[in-house]
């Protein structure tokens, strides 16, 4: 029982990170119908910039806030310089652009920083908490809480604010949204800023546990994409549930089979979803993307 609980808690922690990445995918997909494979680089930037600022002498909260803001600006630049000029291109071309942007960001970070692993202190210390015979780090609770807070915040944003409803209107019908006076370019800019900020937050929360380096982005993007596909692309609830399920699946695979097959779990999930339920757990053939 204690062994199972340990794997479960580890899976919840990793799954919460995947959920945050999947929520970033969801925001961009809802606004543009594009899967942004640069989303993983936002996670990397959050951790790397925070570590660099903290090493330079900034207080940890200030370093984390700086990382989130800078990454959000980078997300806006990605939209303005790469996505917006190619707006009329096929979706496949836009996806390739995001992959190219991911490679570019990775190369720049490698030059500006280095190839080493980086870490900064946990928010609440490193003393583990015992729970039903297993242990969990206080930082893991920050990660799990962060995923649920972001999900709840996005739900409020999309359902209780005019700007959030403008995003939904743009997602449902861009031409109709323009005709009723919605600034769709602003909606796209806001969506990329939110997506990048959420990715950076994931990086800030998880780096004290897993460390970070310039090359973690593509792995995070693939795992987040798998989680979004599992839950139903474009559905925030699906992103949250899909991320947690994928994290638990990975942990159980590593614990009961072999850690060598842990990363394969995400690809098995993608294939299974594509073959068995292309719309995901919470997707429908005709669904309202929120």
C-alpha positions in Angstrom: 0.0 0.0 0.0 2.8 2.4 0.9 4.5 1.6 -2.4 1.4 2.3 -4.4 0.8 5.6 -2.5 4.4 6.7 -3.2 3.9 6.0 -7.0 0.5 7.8 -6.9 1.9 10.9 -5.2 4.8 11.1 -7.6 2.4 10.7 -10.5 0.2 13.5 -9.2 3.1 15.8 -9.0 4.4 15.1 -12.5 0.8 15.0 -13.8 0.1 18.5 -12.5 3.0 19.8 -14.5 1.7 18.0 -17.6 -1.7 19.5 -16.9 -0.3 23.1 -16.8 1.5 22.5 -20.2 -1.8 21.0 -21.6 -3.7 24.0 -20.4 -1.3 26.2 -22.4 -1.9 24.1 -25.4 -5.7 24.4 -24.9 -5.6 28.2 -24.8 -3.7 28.5 -28.1 -5.8 25.8 -29.7 -9.0 27.5 -28.7 -7.9 30.8 -30.2 -6.2 29.6 -33.4 -6.8 25.8 -33.9 -3.0 25.4 -33.8 -1.1 23.1 -31.5 1.8 25.2 -30.2 4.8 22.9 -29.8 6.9 25.8 -28.4 4.8 25.4 -25.2 7.5 23.2 -23.7 10.1 25.9 -24.1 8.0 28.3 -22.0 8.3 25.8 -19.2 12.1 25.7 -19.7 12.3 29.5 -19.8 10.4 29.8 -16.6 12.9 27.6 -14.7 16.0 28.9 -16.4 15.2 32.6 -16.0 14.2 32.2 -12.4 17.4 30.3 -11.7 19.5 32.9 -13.4 17.8 35.8 -11.7 18.1 34.1 -8.3 21.8 33.3 -8.8 22.3 37.0 -9.7 20.9 38.0 -6.3 17.2 38.6 -6.8 14.8 37.4 -4.2 13.1 34.2 -5.2 9.6 35.7 -5.5 10.9 38.5 -7.7 13.0 36.1 -9.8 9.9 33.9 -10.4 7.7 36.9 -11.2 10.4 38.2 -13.6 10.6 34.8 -15.3 6.8 34.7 -15.9 6.6 38.2 -17.3 9.6 37.8 -19.6 8.3 34.5 -20.9 4.9 36.0 -21.5 6.6 38.7 -23.6 8.4 36.0 -25.5 5.1 34.3 -26.1 3.7 37.6 -27.5 6.7 38.0 -29.8 6.3 34.4 -31.1 2.7 35.3 -32.1 3.6 38.7 -33.6 6.8 37.6 -35.5 6.0 34.0 -36.5 2.3 33.1 -36.2 0.5 36.3 -37.2 2.4 36.9 -40.5 1.5 33.3 -41.5 -2.1 33.5 -40.5 -3.4 32.4 -43.9 -1.1 29.3 -44.1 -2.4 25.8 -43.6 -2.5 24.5 -40.0 0.3 22.0 -40.6 2.6 24.9 -41.7 1.7 26.8 -38.5 2.6 23.8 -36.4 5.9 23.5 -38.2 6.5 27.2 -37.4 6.0 26.5 -33.7 8.4 23.6 -33.9 11.0 25.8 -35.6 10.4 28.5 -32.9 11.0 25.9 -30.2 14.3 24.9 -31.8 15.3 28.6 -32.1 14.4 29.4 -28.5 16.4 26.4 -27.3 19.4 27.5 -29.2 19.3 31.0 -27.9 19.0 29.8 -24.3 21.9 27.5 -24.8 24.0 30.5 -25.9 22.8 33.0 -23.3 22.9 30.6 -20.4 24.7 27.2 -20.6 24.1 23.5 -20.9 24.2 22.8 -17.2 21.4 21.7 -14.9 20.0 24.5 -12.7 18.0 24.6 -9.5 16.8 27.1 -7.0 15.4 26.5 -3.4 12.0 25.0 -2.8 9.3 27.5 -1.7 8.6 25.7 1.6 11.8 23.8 2.4 12.8 20.2 1.5 11.6 18.3 4.6 9.2 15.6 3.2 5.7 15.2 4.5 4.6 11.6 5.4 1.2 10.5 4.1 -0.2 7.0 4.4 3.2 5.4 4.5 4.5 7.5 1.6 6.4 10.8 1.5 5.8 13.9 -0.6 7.8 17.1 -0.8 6.2 20.4 0.1 7.1 21.7 -3.3 5.0 18.9 -4.9 2.0 20.4 -3.1 2.8 23.8 -4.7 2.8 22.1 -8.1 -0.5 20.3 -7.6 -2.1 23.4 -6.1 -0.8 25.5 -8.9 -2.5 23.3 -11.5 -5.9 23.5 -9.8 -5.6 27.3 -9.2 -4.7 27.9 -12.9 -7.6 25.7 -14.0 -10.1 27.5 -11.7 -8.7 30.9 -12.8 -9.1 30.0 -16.5 -12.7 28.8 -15.8 -13.5 32.2 -14.2 -11.8 34.1 -17.0 -13.7 32.3 -19.7 -17.1 32.3 -18.0 -17.2 35.5 -16.0 -15.3 38.1 -18.0 -16.0 39.9 -21.3 -12.5 39.3 -22.5 -12.7 35.6 -21.8 -16.0 35.4 -23.7 -14.3 37.3 -26.6 -11.7 34.5 -26.7 -14.5 31.9 -26.9 -16.3 33.8 -29.6 -13.1 34.0 -31.6 -12.6 30.3 -31.1 -16.1 29.4 -32.3 -16.2 31.7 -35.4 -13.4 34.2 -36.1 -15.2 35.9 -39.0 -18.4 36.4 -36.9 -16.3 37.7 -34.0 -14.7 40.3 -36.3 -18.1 41.3 -37.6 -19.4 42.0 -34.0 -16.4 44.2 -33.3 -14.0 41.8 -31.4 -10.4 42.5 -32.0 -9.2 39.0 -32.9 -5.5 40.1 -33.1 -5.7 41.2 -29.5 -7.3 37.9 -28.6 -4.5 36.0 -30.2 -1.9 38.2 -28.5 -3.6 37.7 -25.1 -3.9 33.9 -25.7 -0.2 33.6 -26.4 0.7 35.7 -23.4 -1.5 33.6 -21.1 -0.2 30.4 -22.5 3.4 31.4 -22.1 2.8 32.7 -18.5 1.2 29.4 -17.5 4.1 27.4 -19.0 6.6 29.6 -17.2 4.7 29.1 -13.9 4.9 25.3 -14.4 8.7 25.7 -14.9 9.0 27.8 -11.7 7.0 25.4 -9.6 8.7 22.1 -10.8 12.3 23.2 -11.1 13.1 22.8 -7.4 12.1 19.2 -7.7 13.3 18.1 -11.2 16.0 20.7 -12.0 16.0 22.4 -15.4 18.2 22.8 -18.5 18.0 24.2 -22.0 16.8 20.9 -23.5 13.8 19.9 -21.5 11.3 21.8 -23.6 10.5 19.3 -26.4 9.9 16.5 -23.9 7.5 18.8 -21.9 5.7 19.8 -25.1 5.2 16.1 -26.2 3.9 15.2 -22.7 1.6 18.2 -22.6 0.3 17.5 -26.0 -0.4 13.9 -25.1 -2.3 15.0 -22.0 -4.3 17.5 -24.0 -5.1 14.8 -26.6 -6.1 12.4 -23.8 -8.5 14.8 -22.2 -9.8 16.3 -25.4 -8.0 19.0 -27.2 -9.4 22.4 -26.5 -11.1 21.4 -23.2 -9.5 22.8 -20.0 -11.2 20.2 -17.8 -9.8 17.5 -20.2 -6.3 19.1 -20.0 -6.3 18.9 -16.2 -7.6 15.4 -16.0 -5.5 14.2 -19.0 -2.3 15.6 -17.4 -2.9 14.0 -14.1 -3.9 10.6 -15.7 -0.7 10.7 -17.8 1.5 11.5 -14.8 0.0 8.7 -12.8 0.3 6.3 -15.7 4.0 7.2 -16.1 4.7 6.7 -12.4 3.0 3.3 -12.3 4.8 2.2 -15.4 8.1 3.2 -13.9 7.3 1.7 -10.5 5.8 -1.6 -11.6 7.4 -2.3 -14.9 10.6 -0.3 -15.6 11.7 3.3 -15.6 13.1 2.7 -19.1 9.5 2.5 -20.4 8.2 5.6 -18.5 8.6 8.1 -21.4 7.0 5.6 -23.8 3.7 5.9 -21.9 3.0 9.3 -23.5 3.4 8.0 -27.0 1.3 5.0 -26.3 -1.4 7.4 -25.0 -1.2 9.5 -28.2 -1.6 6.4 -30.4 -4.4 4.9 -28.3 -6.3 8.1 -28.3 -5.9 8.6 -32.1 -7.1 5.0 -32.8 -9.7 4.5 -30.2 -11.2 7.9 -29.2 -9.9 10.7 -31.4 -12.0 13.3 -29.5 -10.4 12.4 -26.1 -12.1 11.7 -22.8 -14.1 14.9 -22.7 -14.3 15.7 -26.4 -17.3 15.4 -28.7 -17.6 15.6 -32.5 -19.4 18.9 -32.0 -18.3 20.5 -28.8 -18.1 23.9 -27.3 -14.3 24.6 -26.8 -13.8 26.4 -23.5 
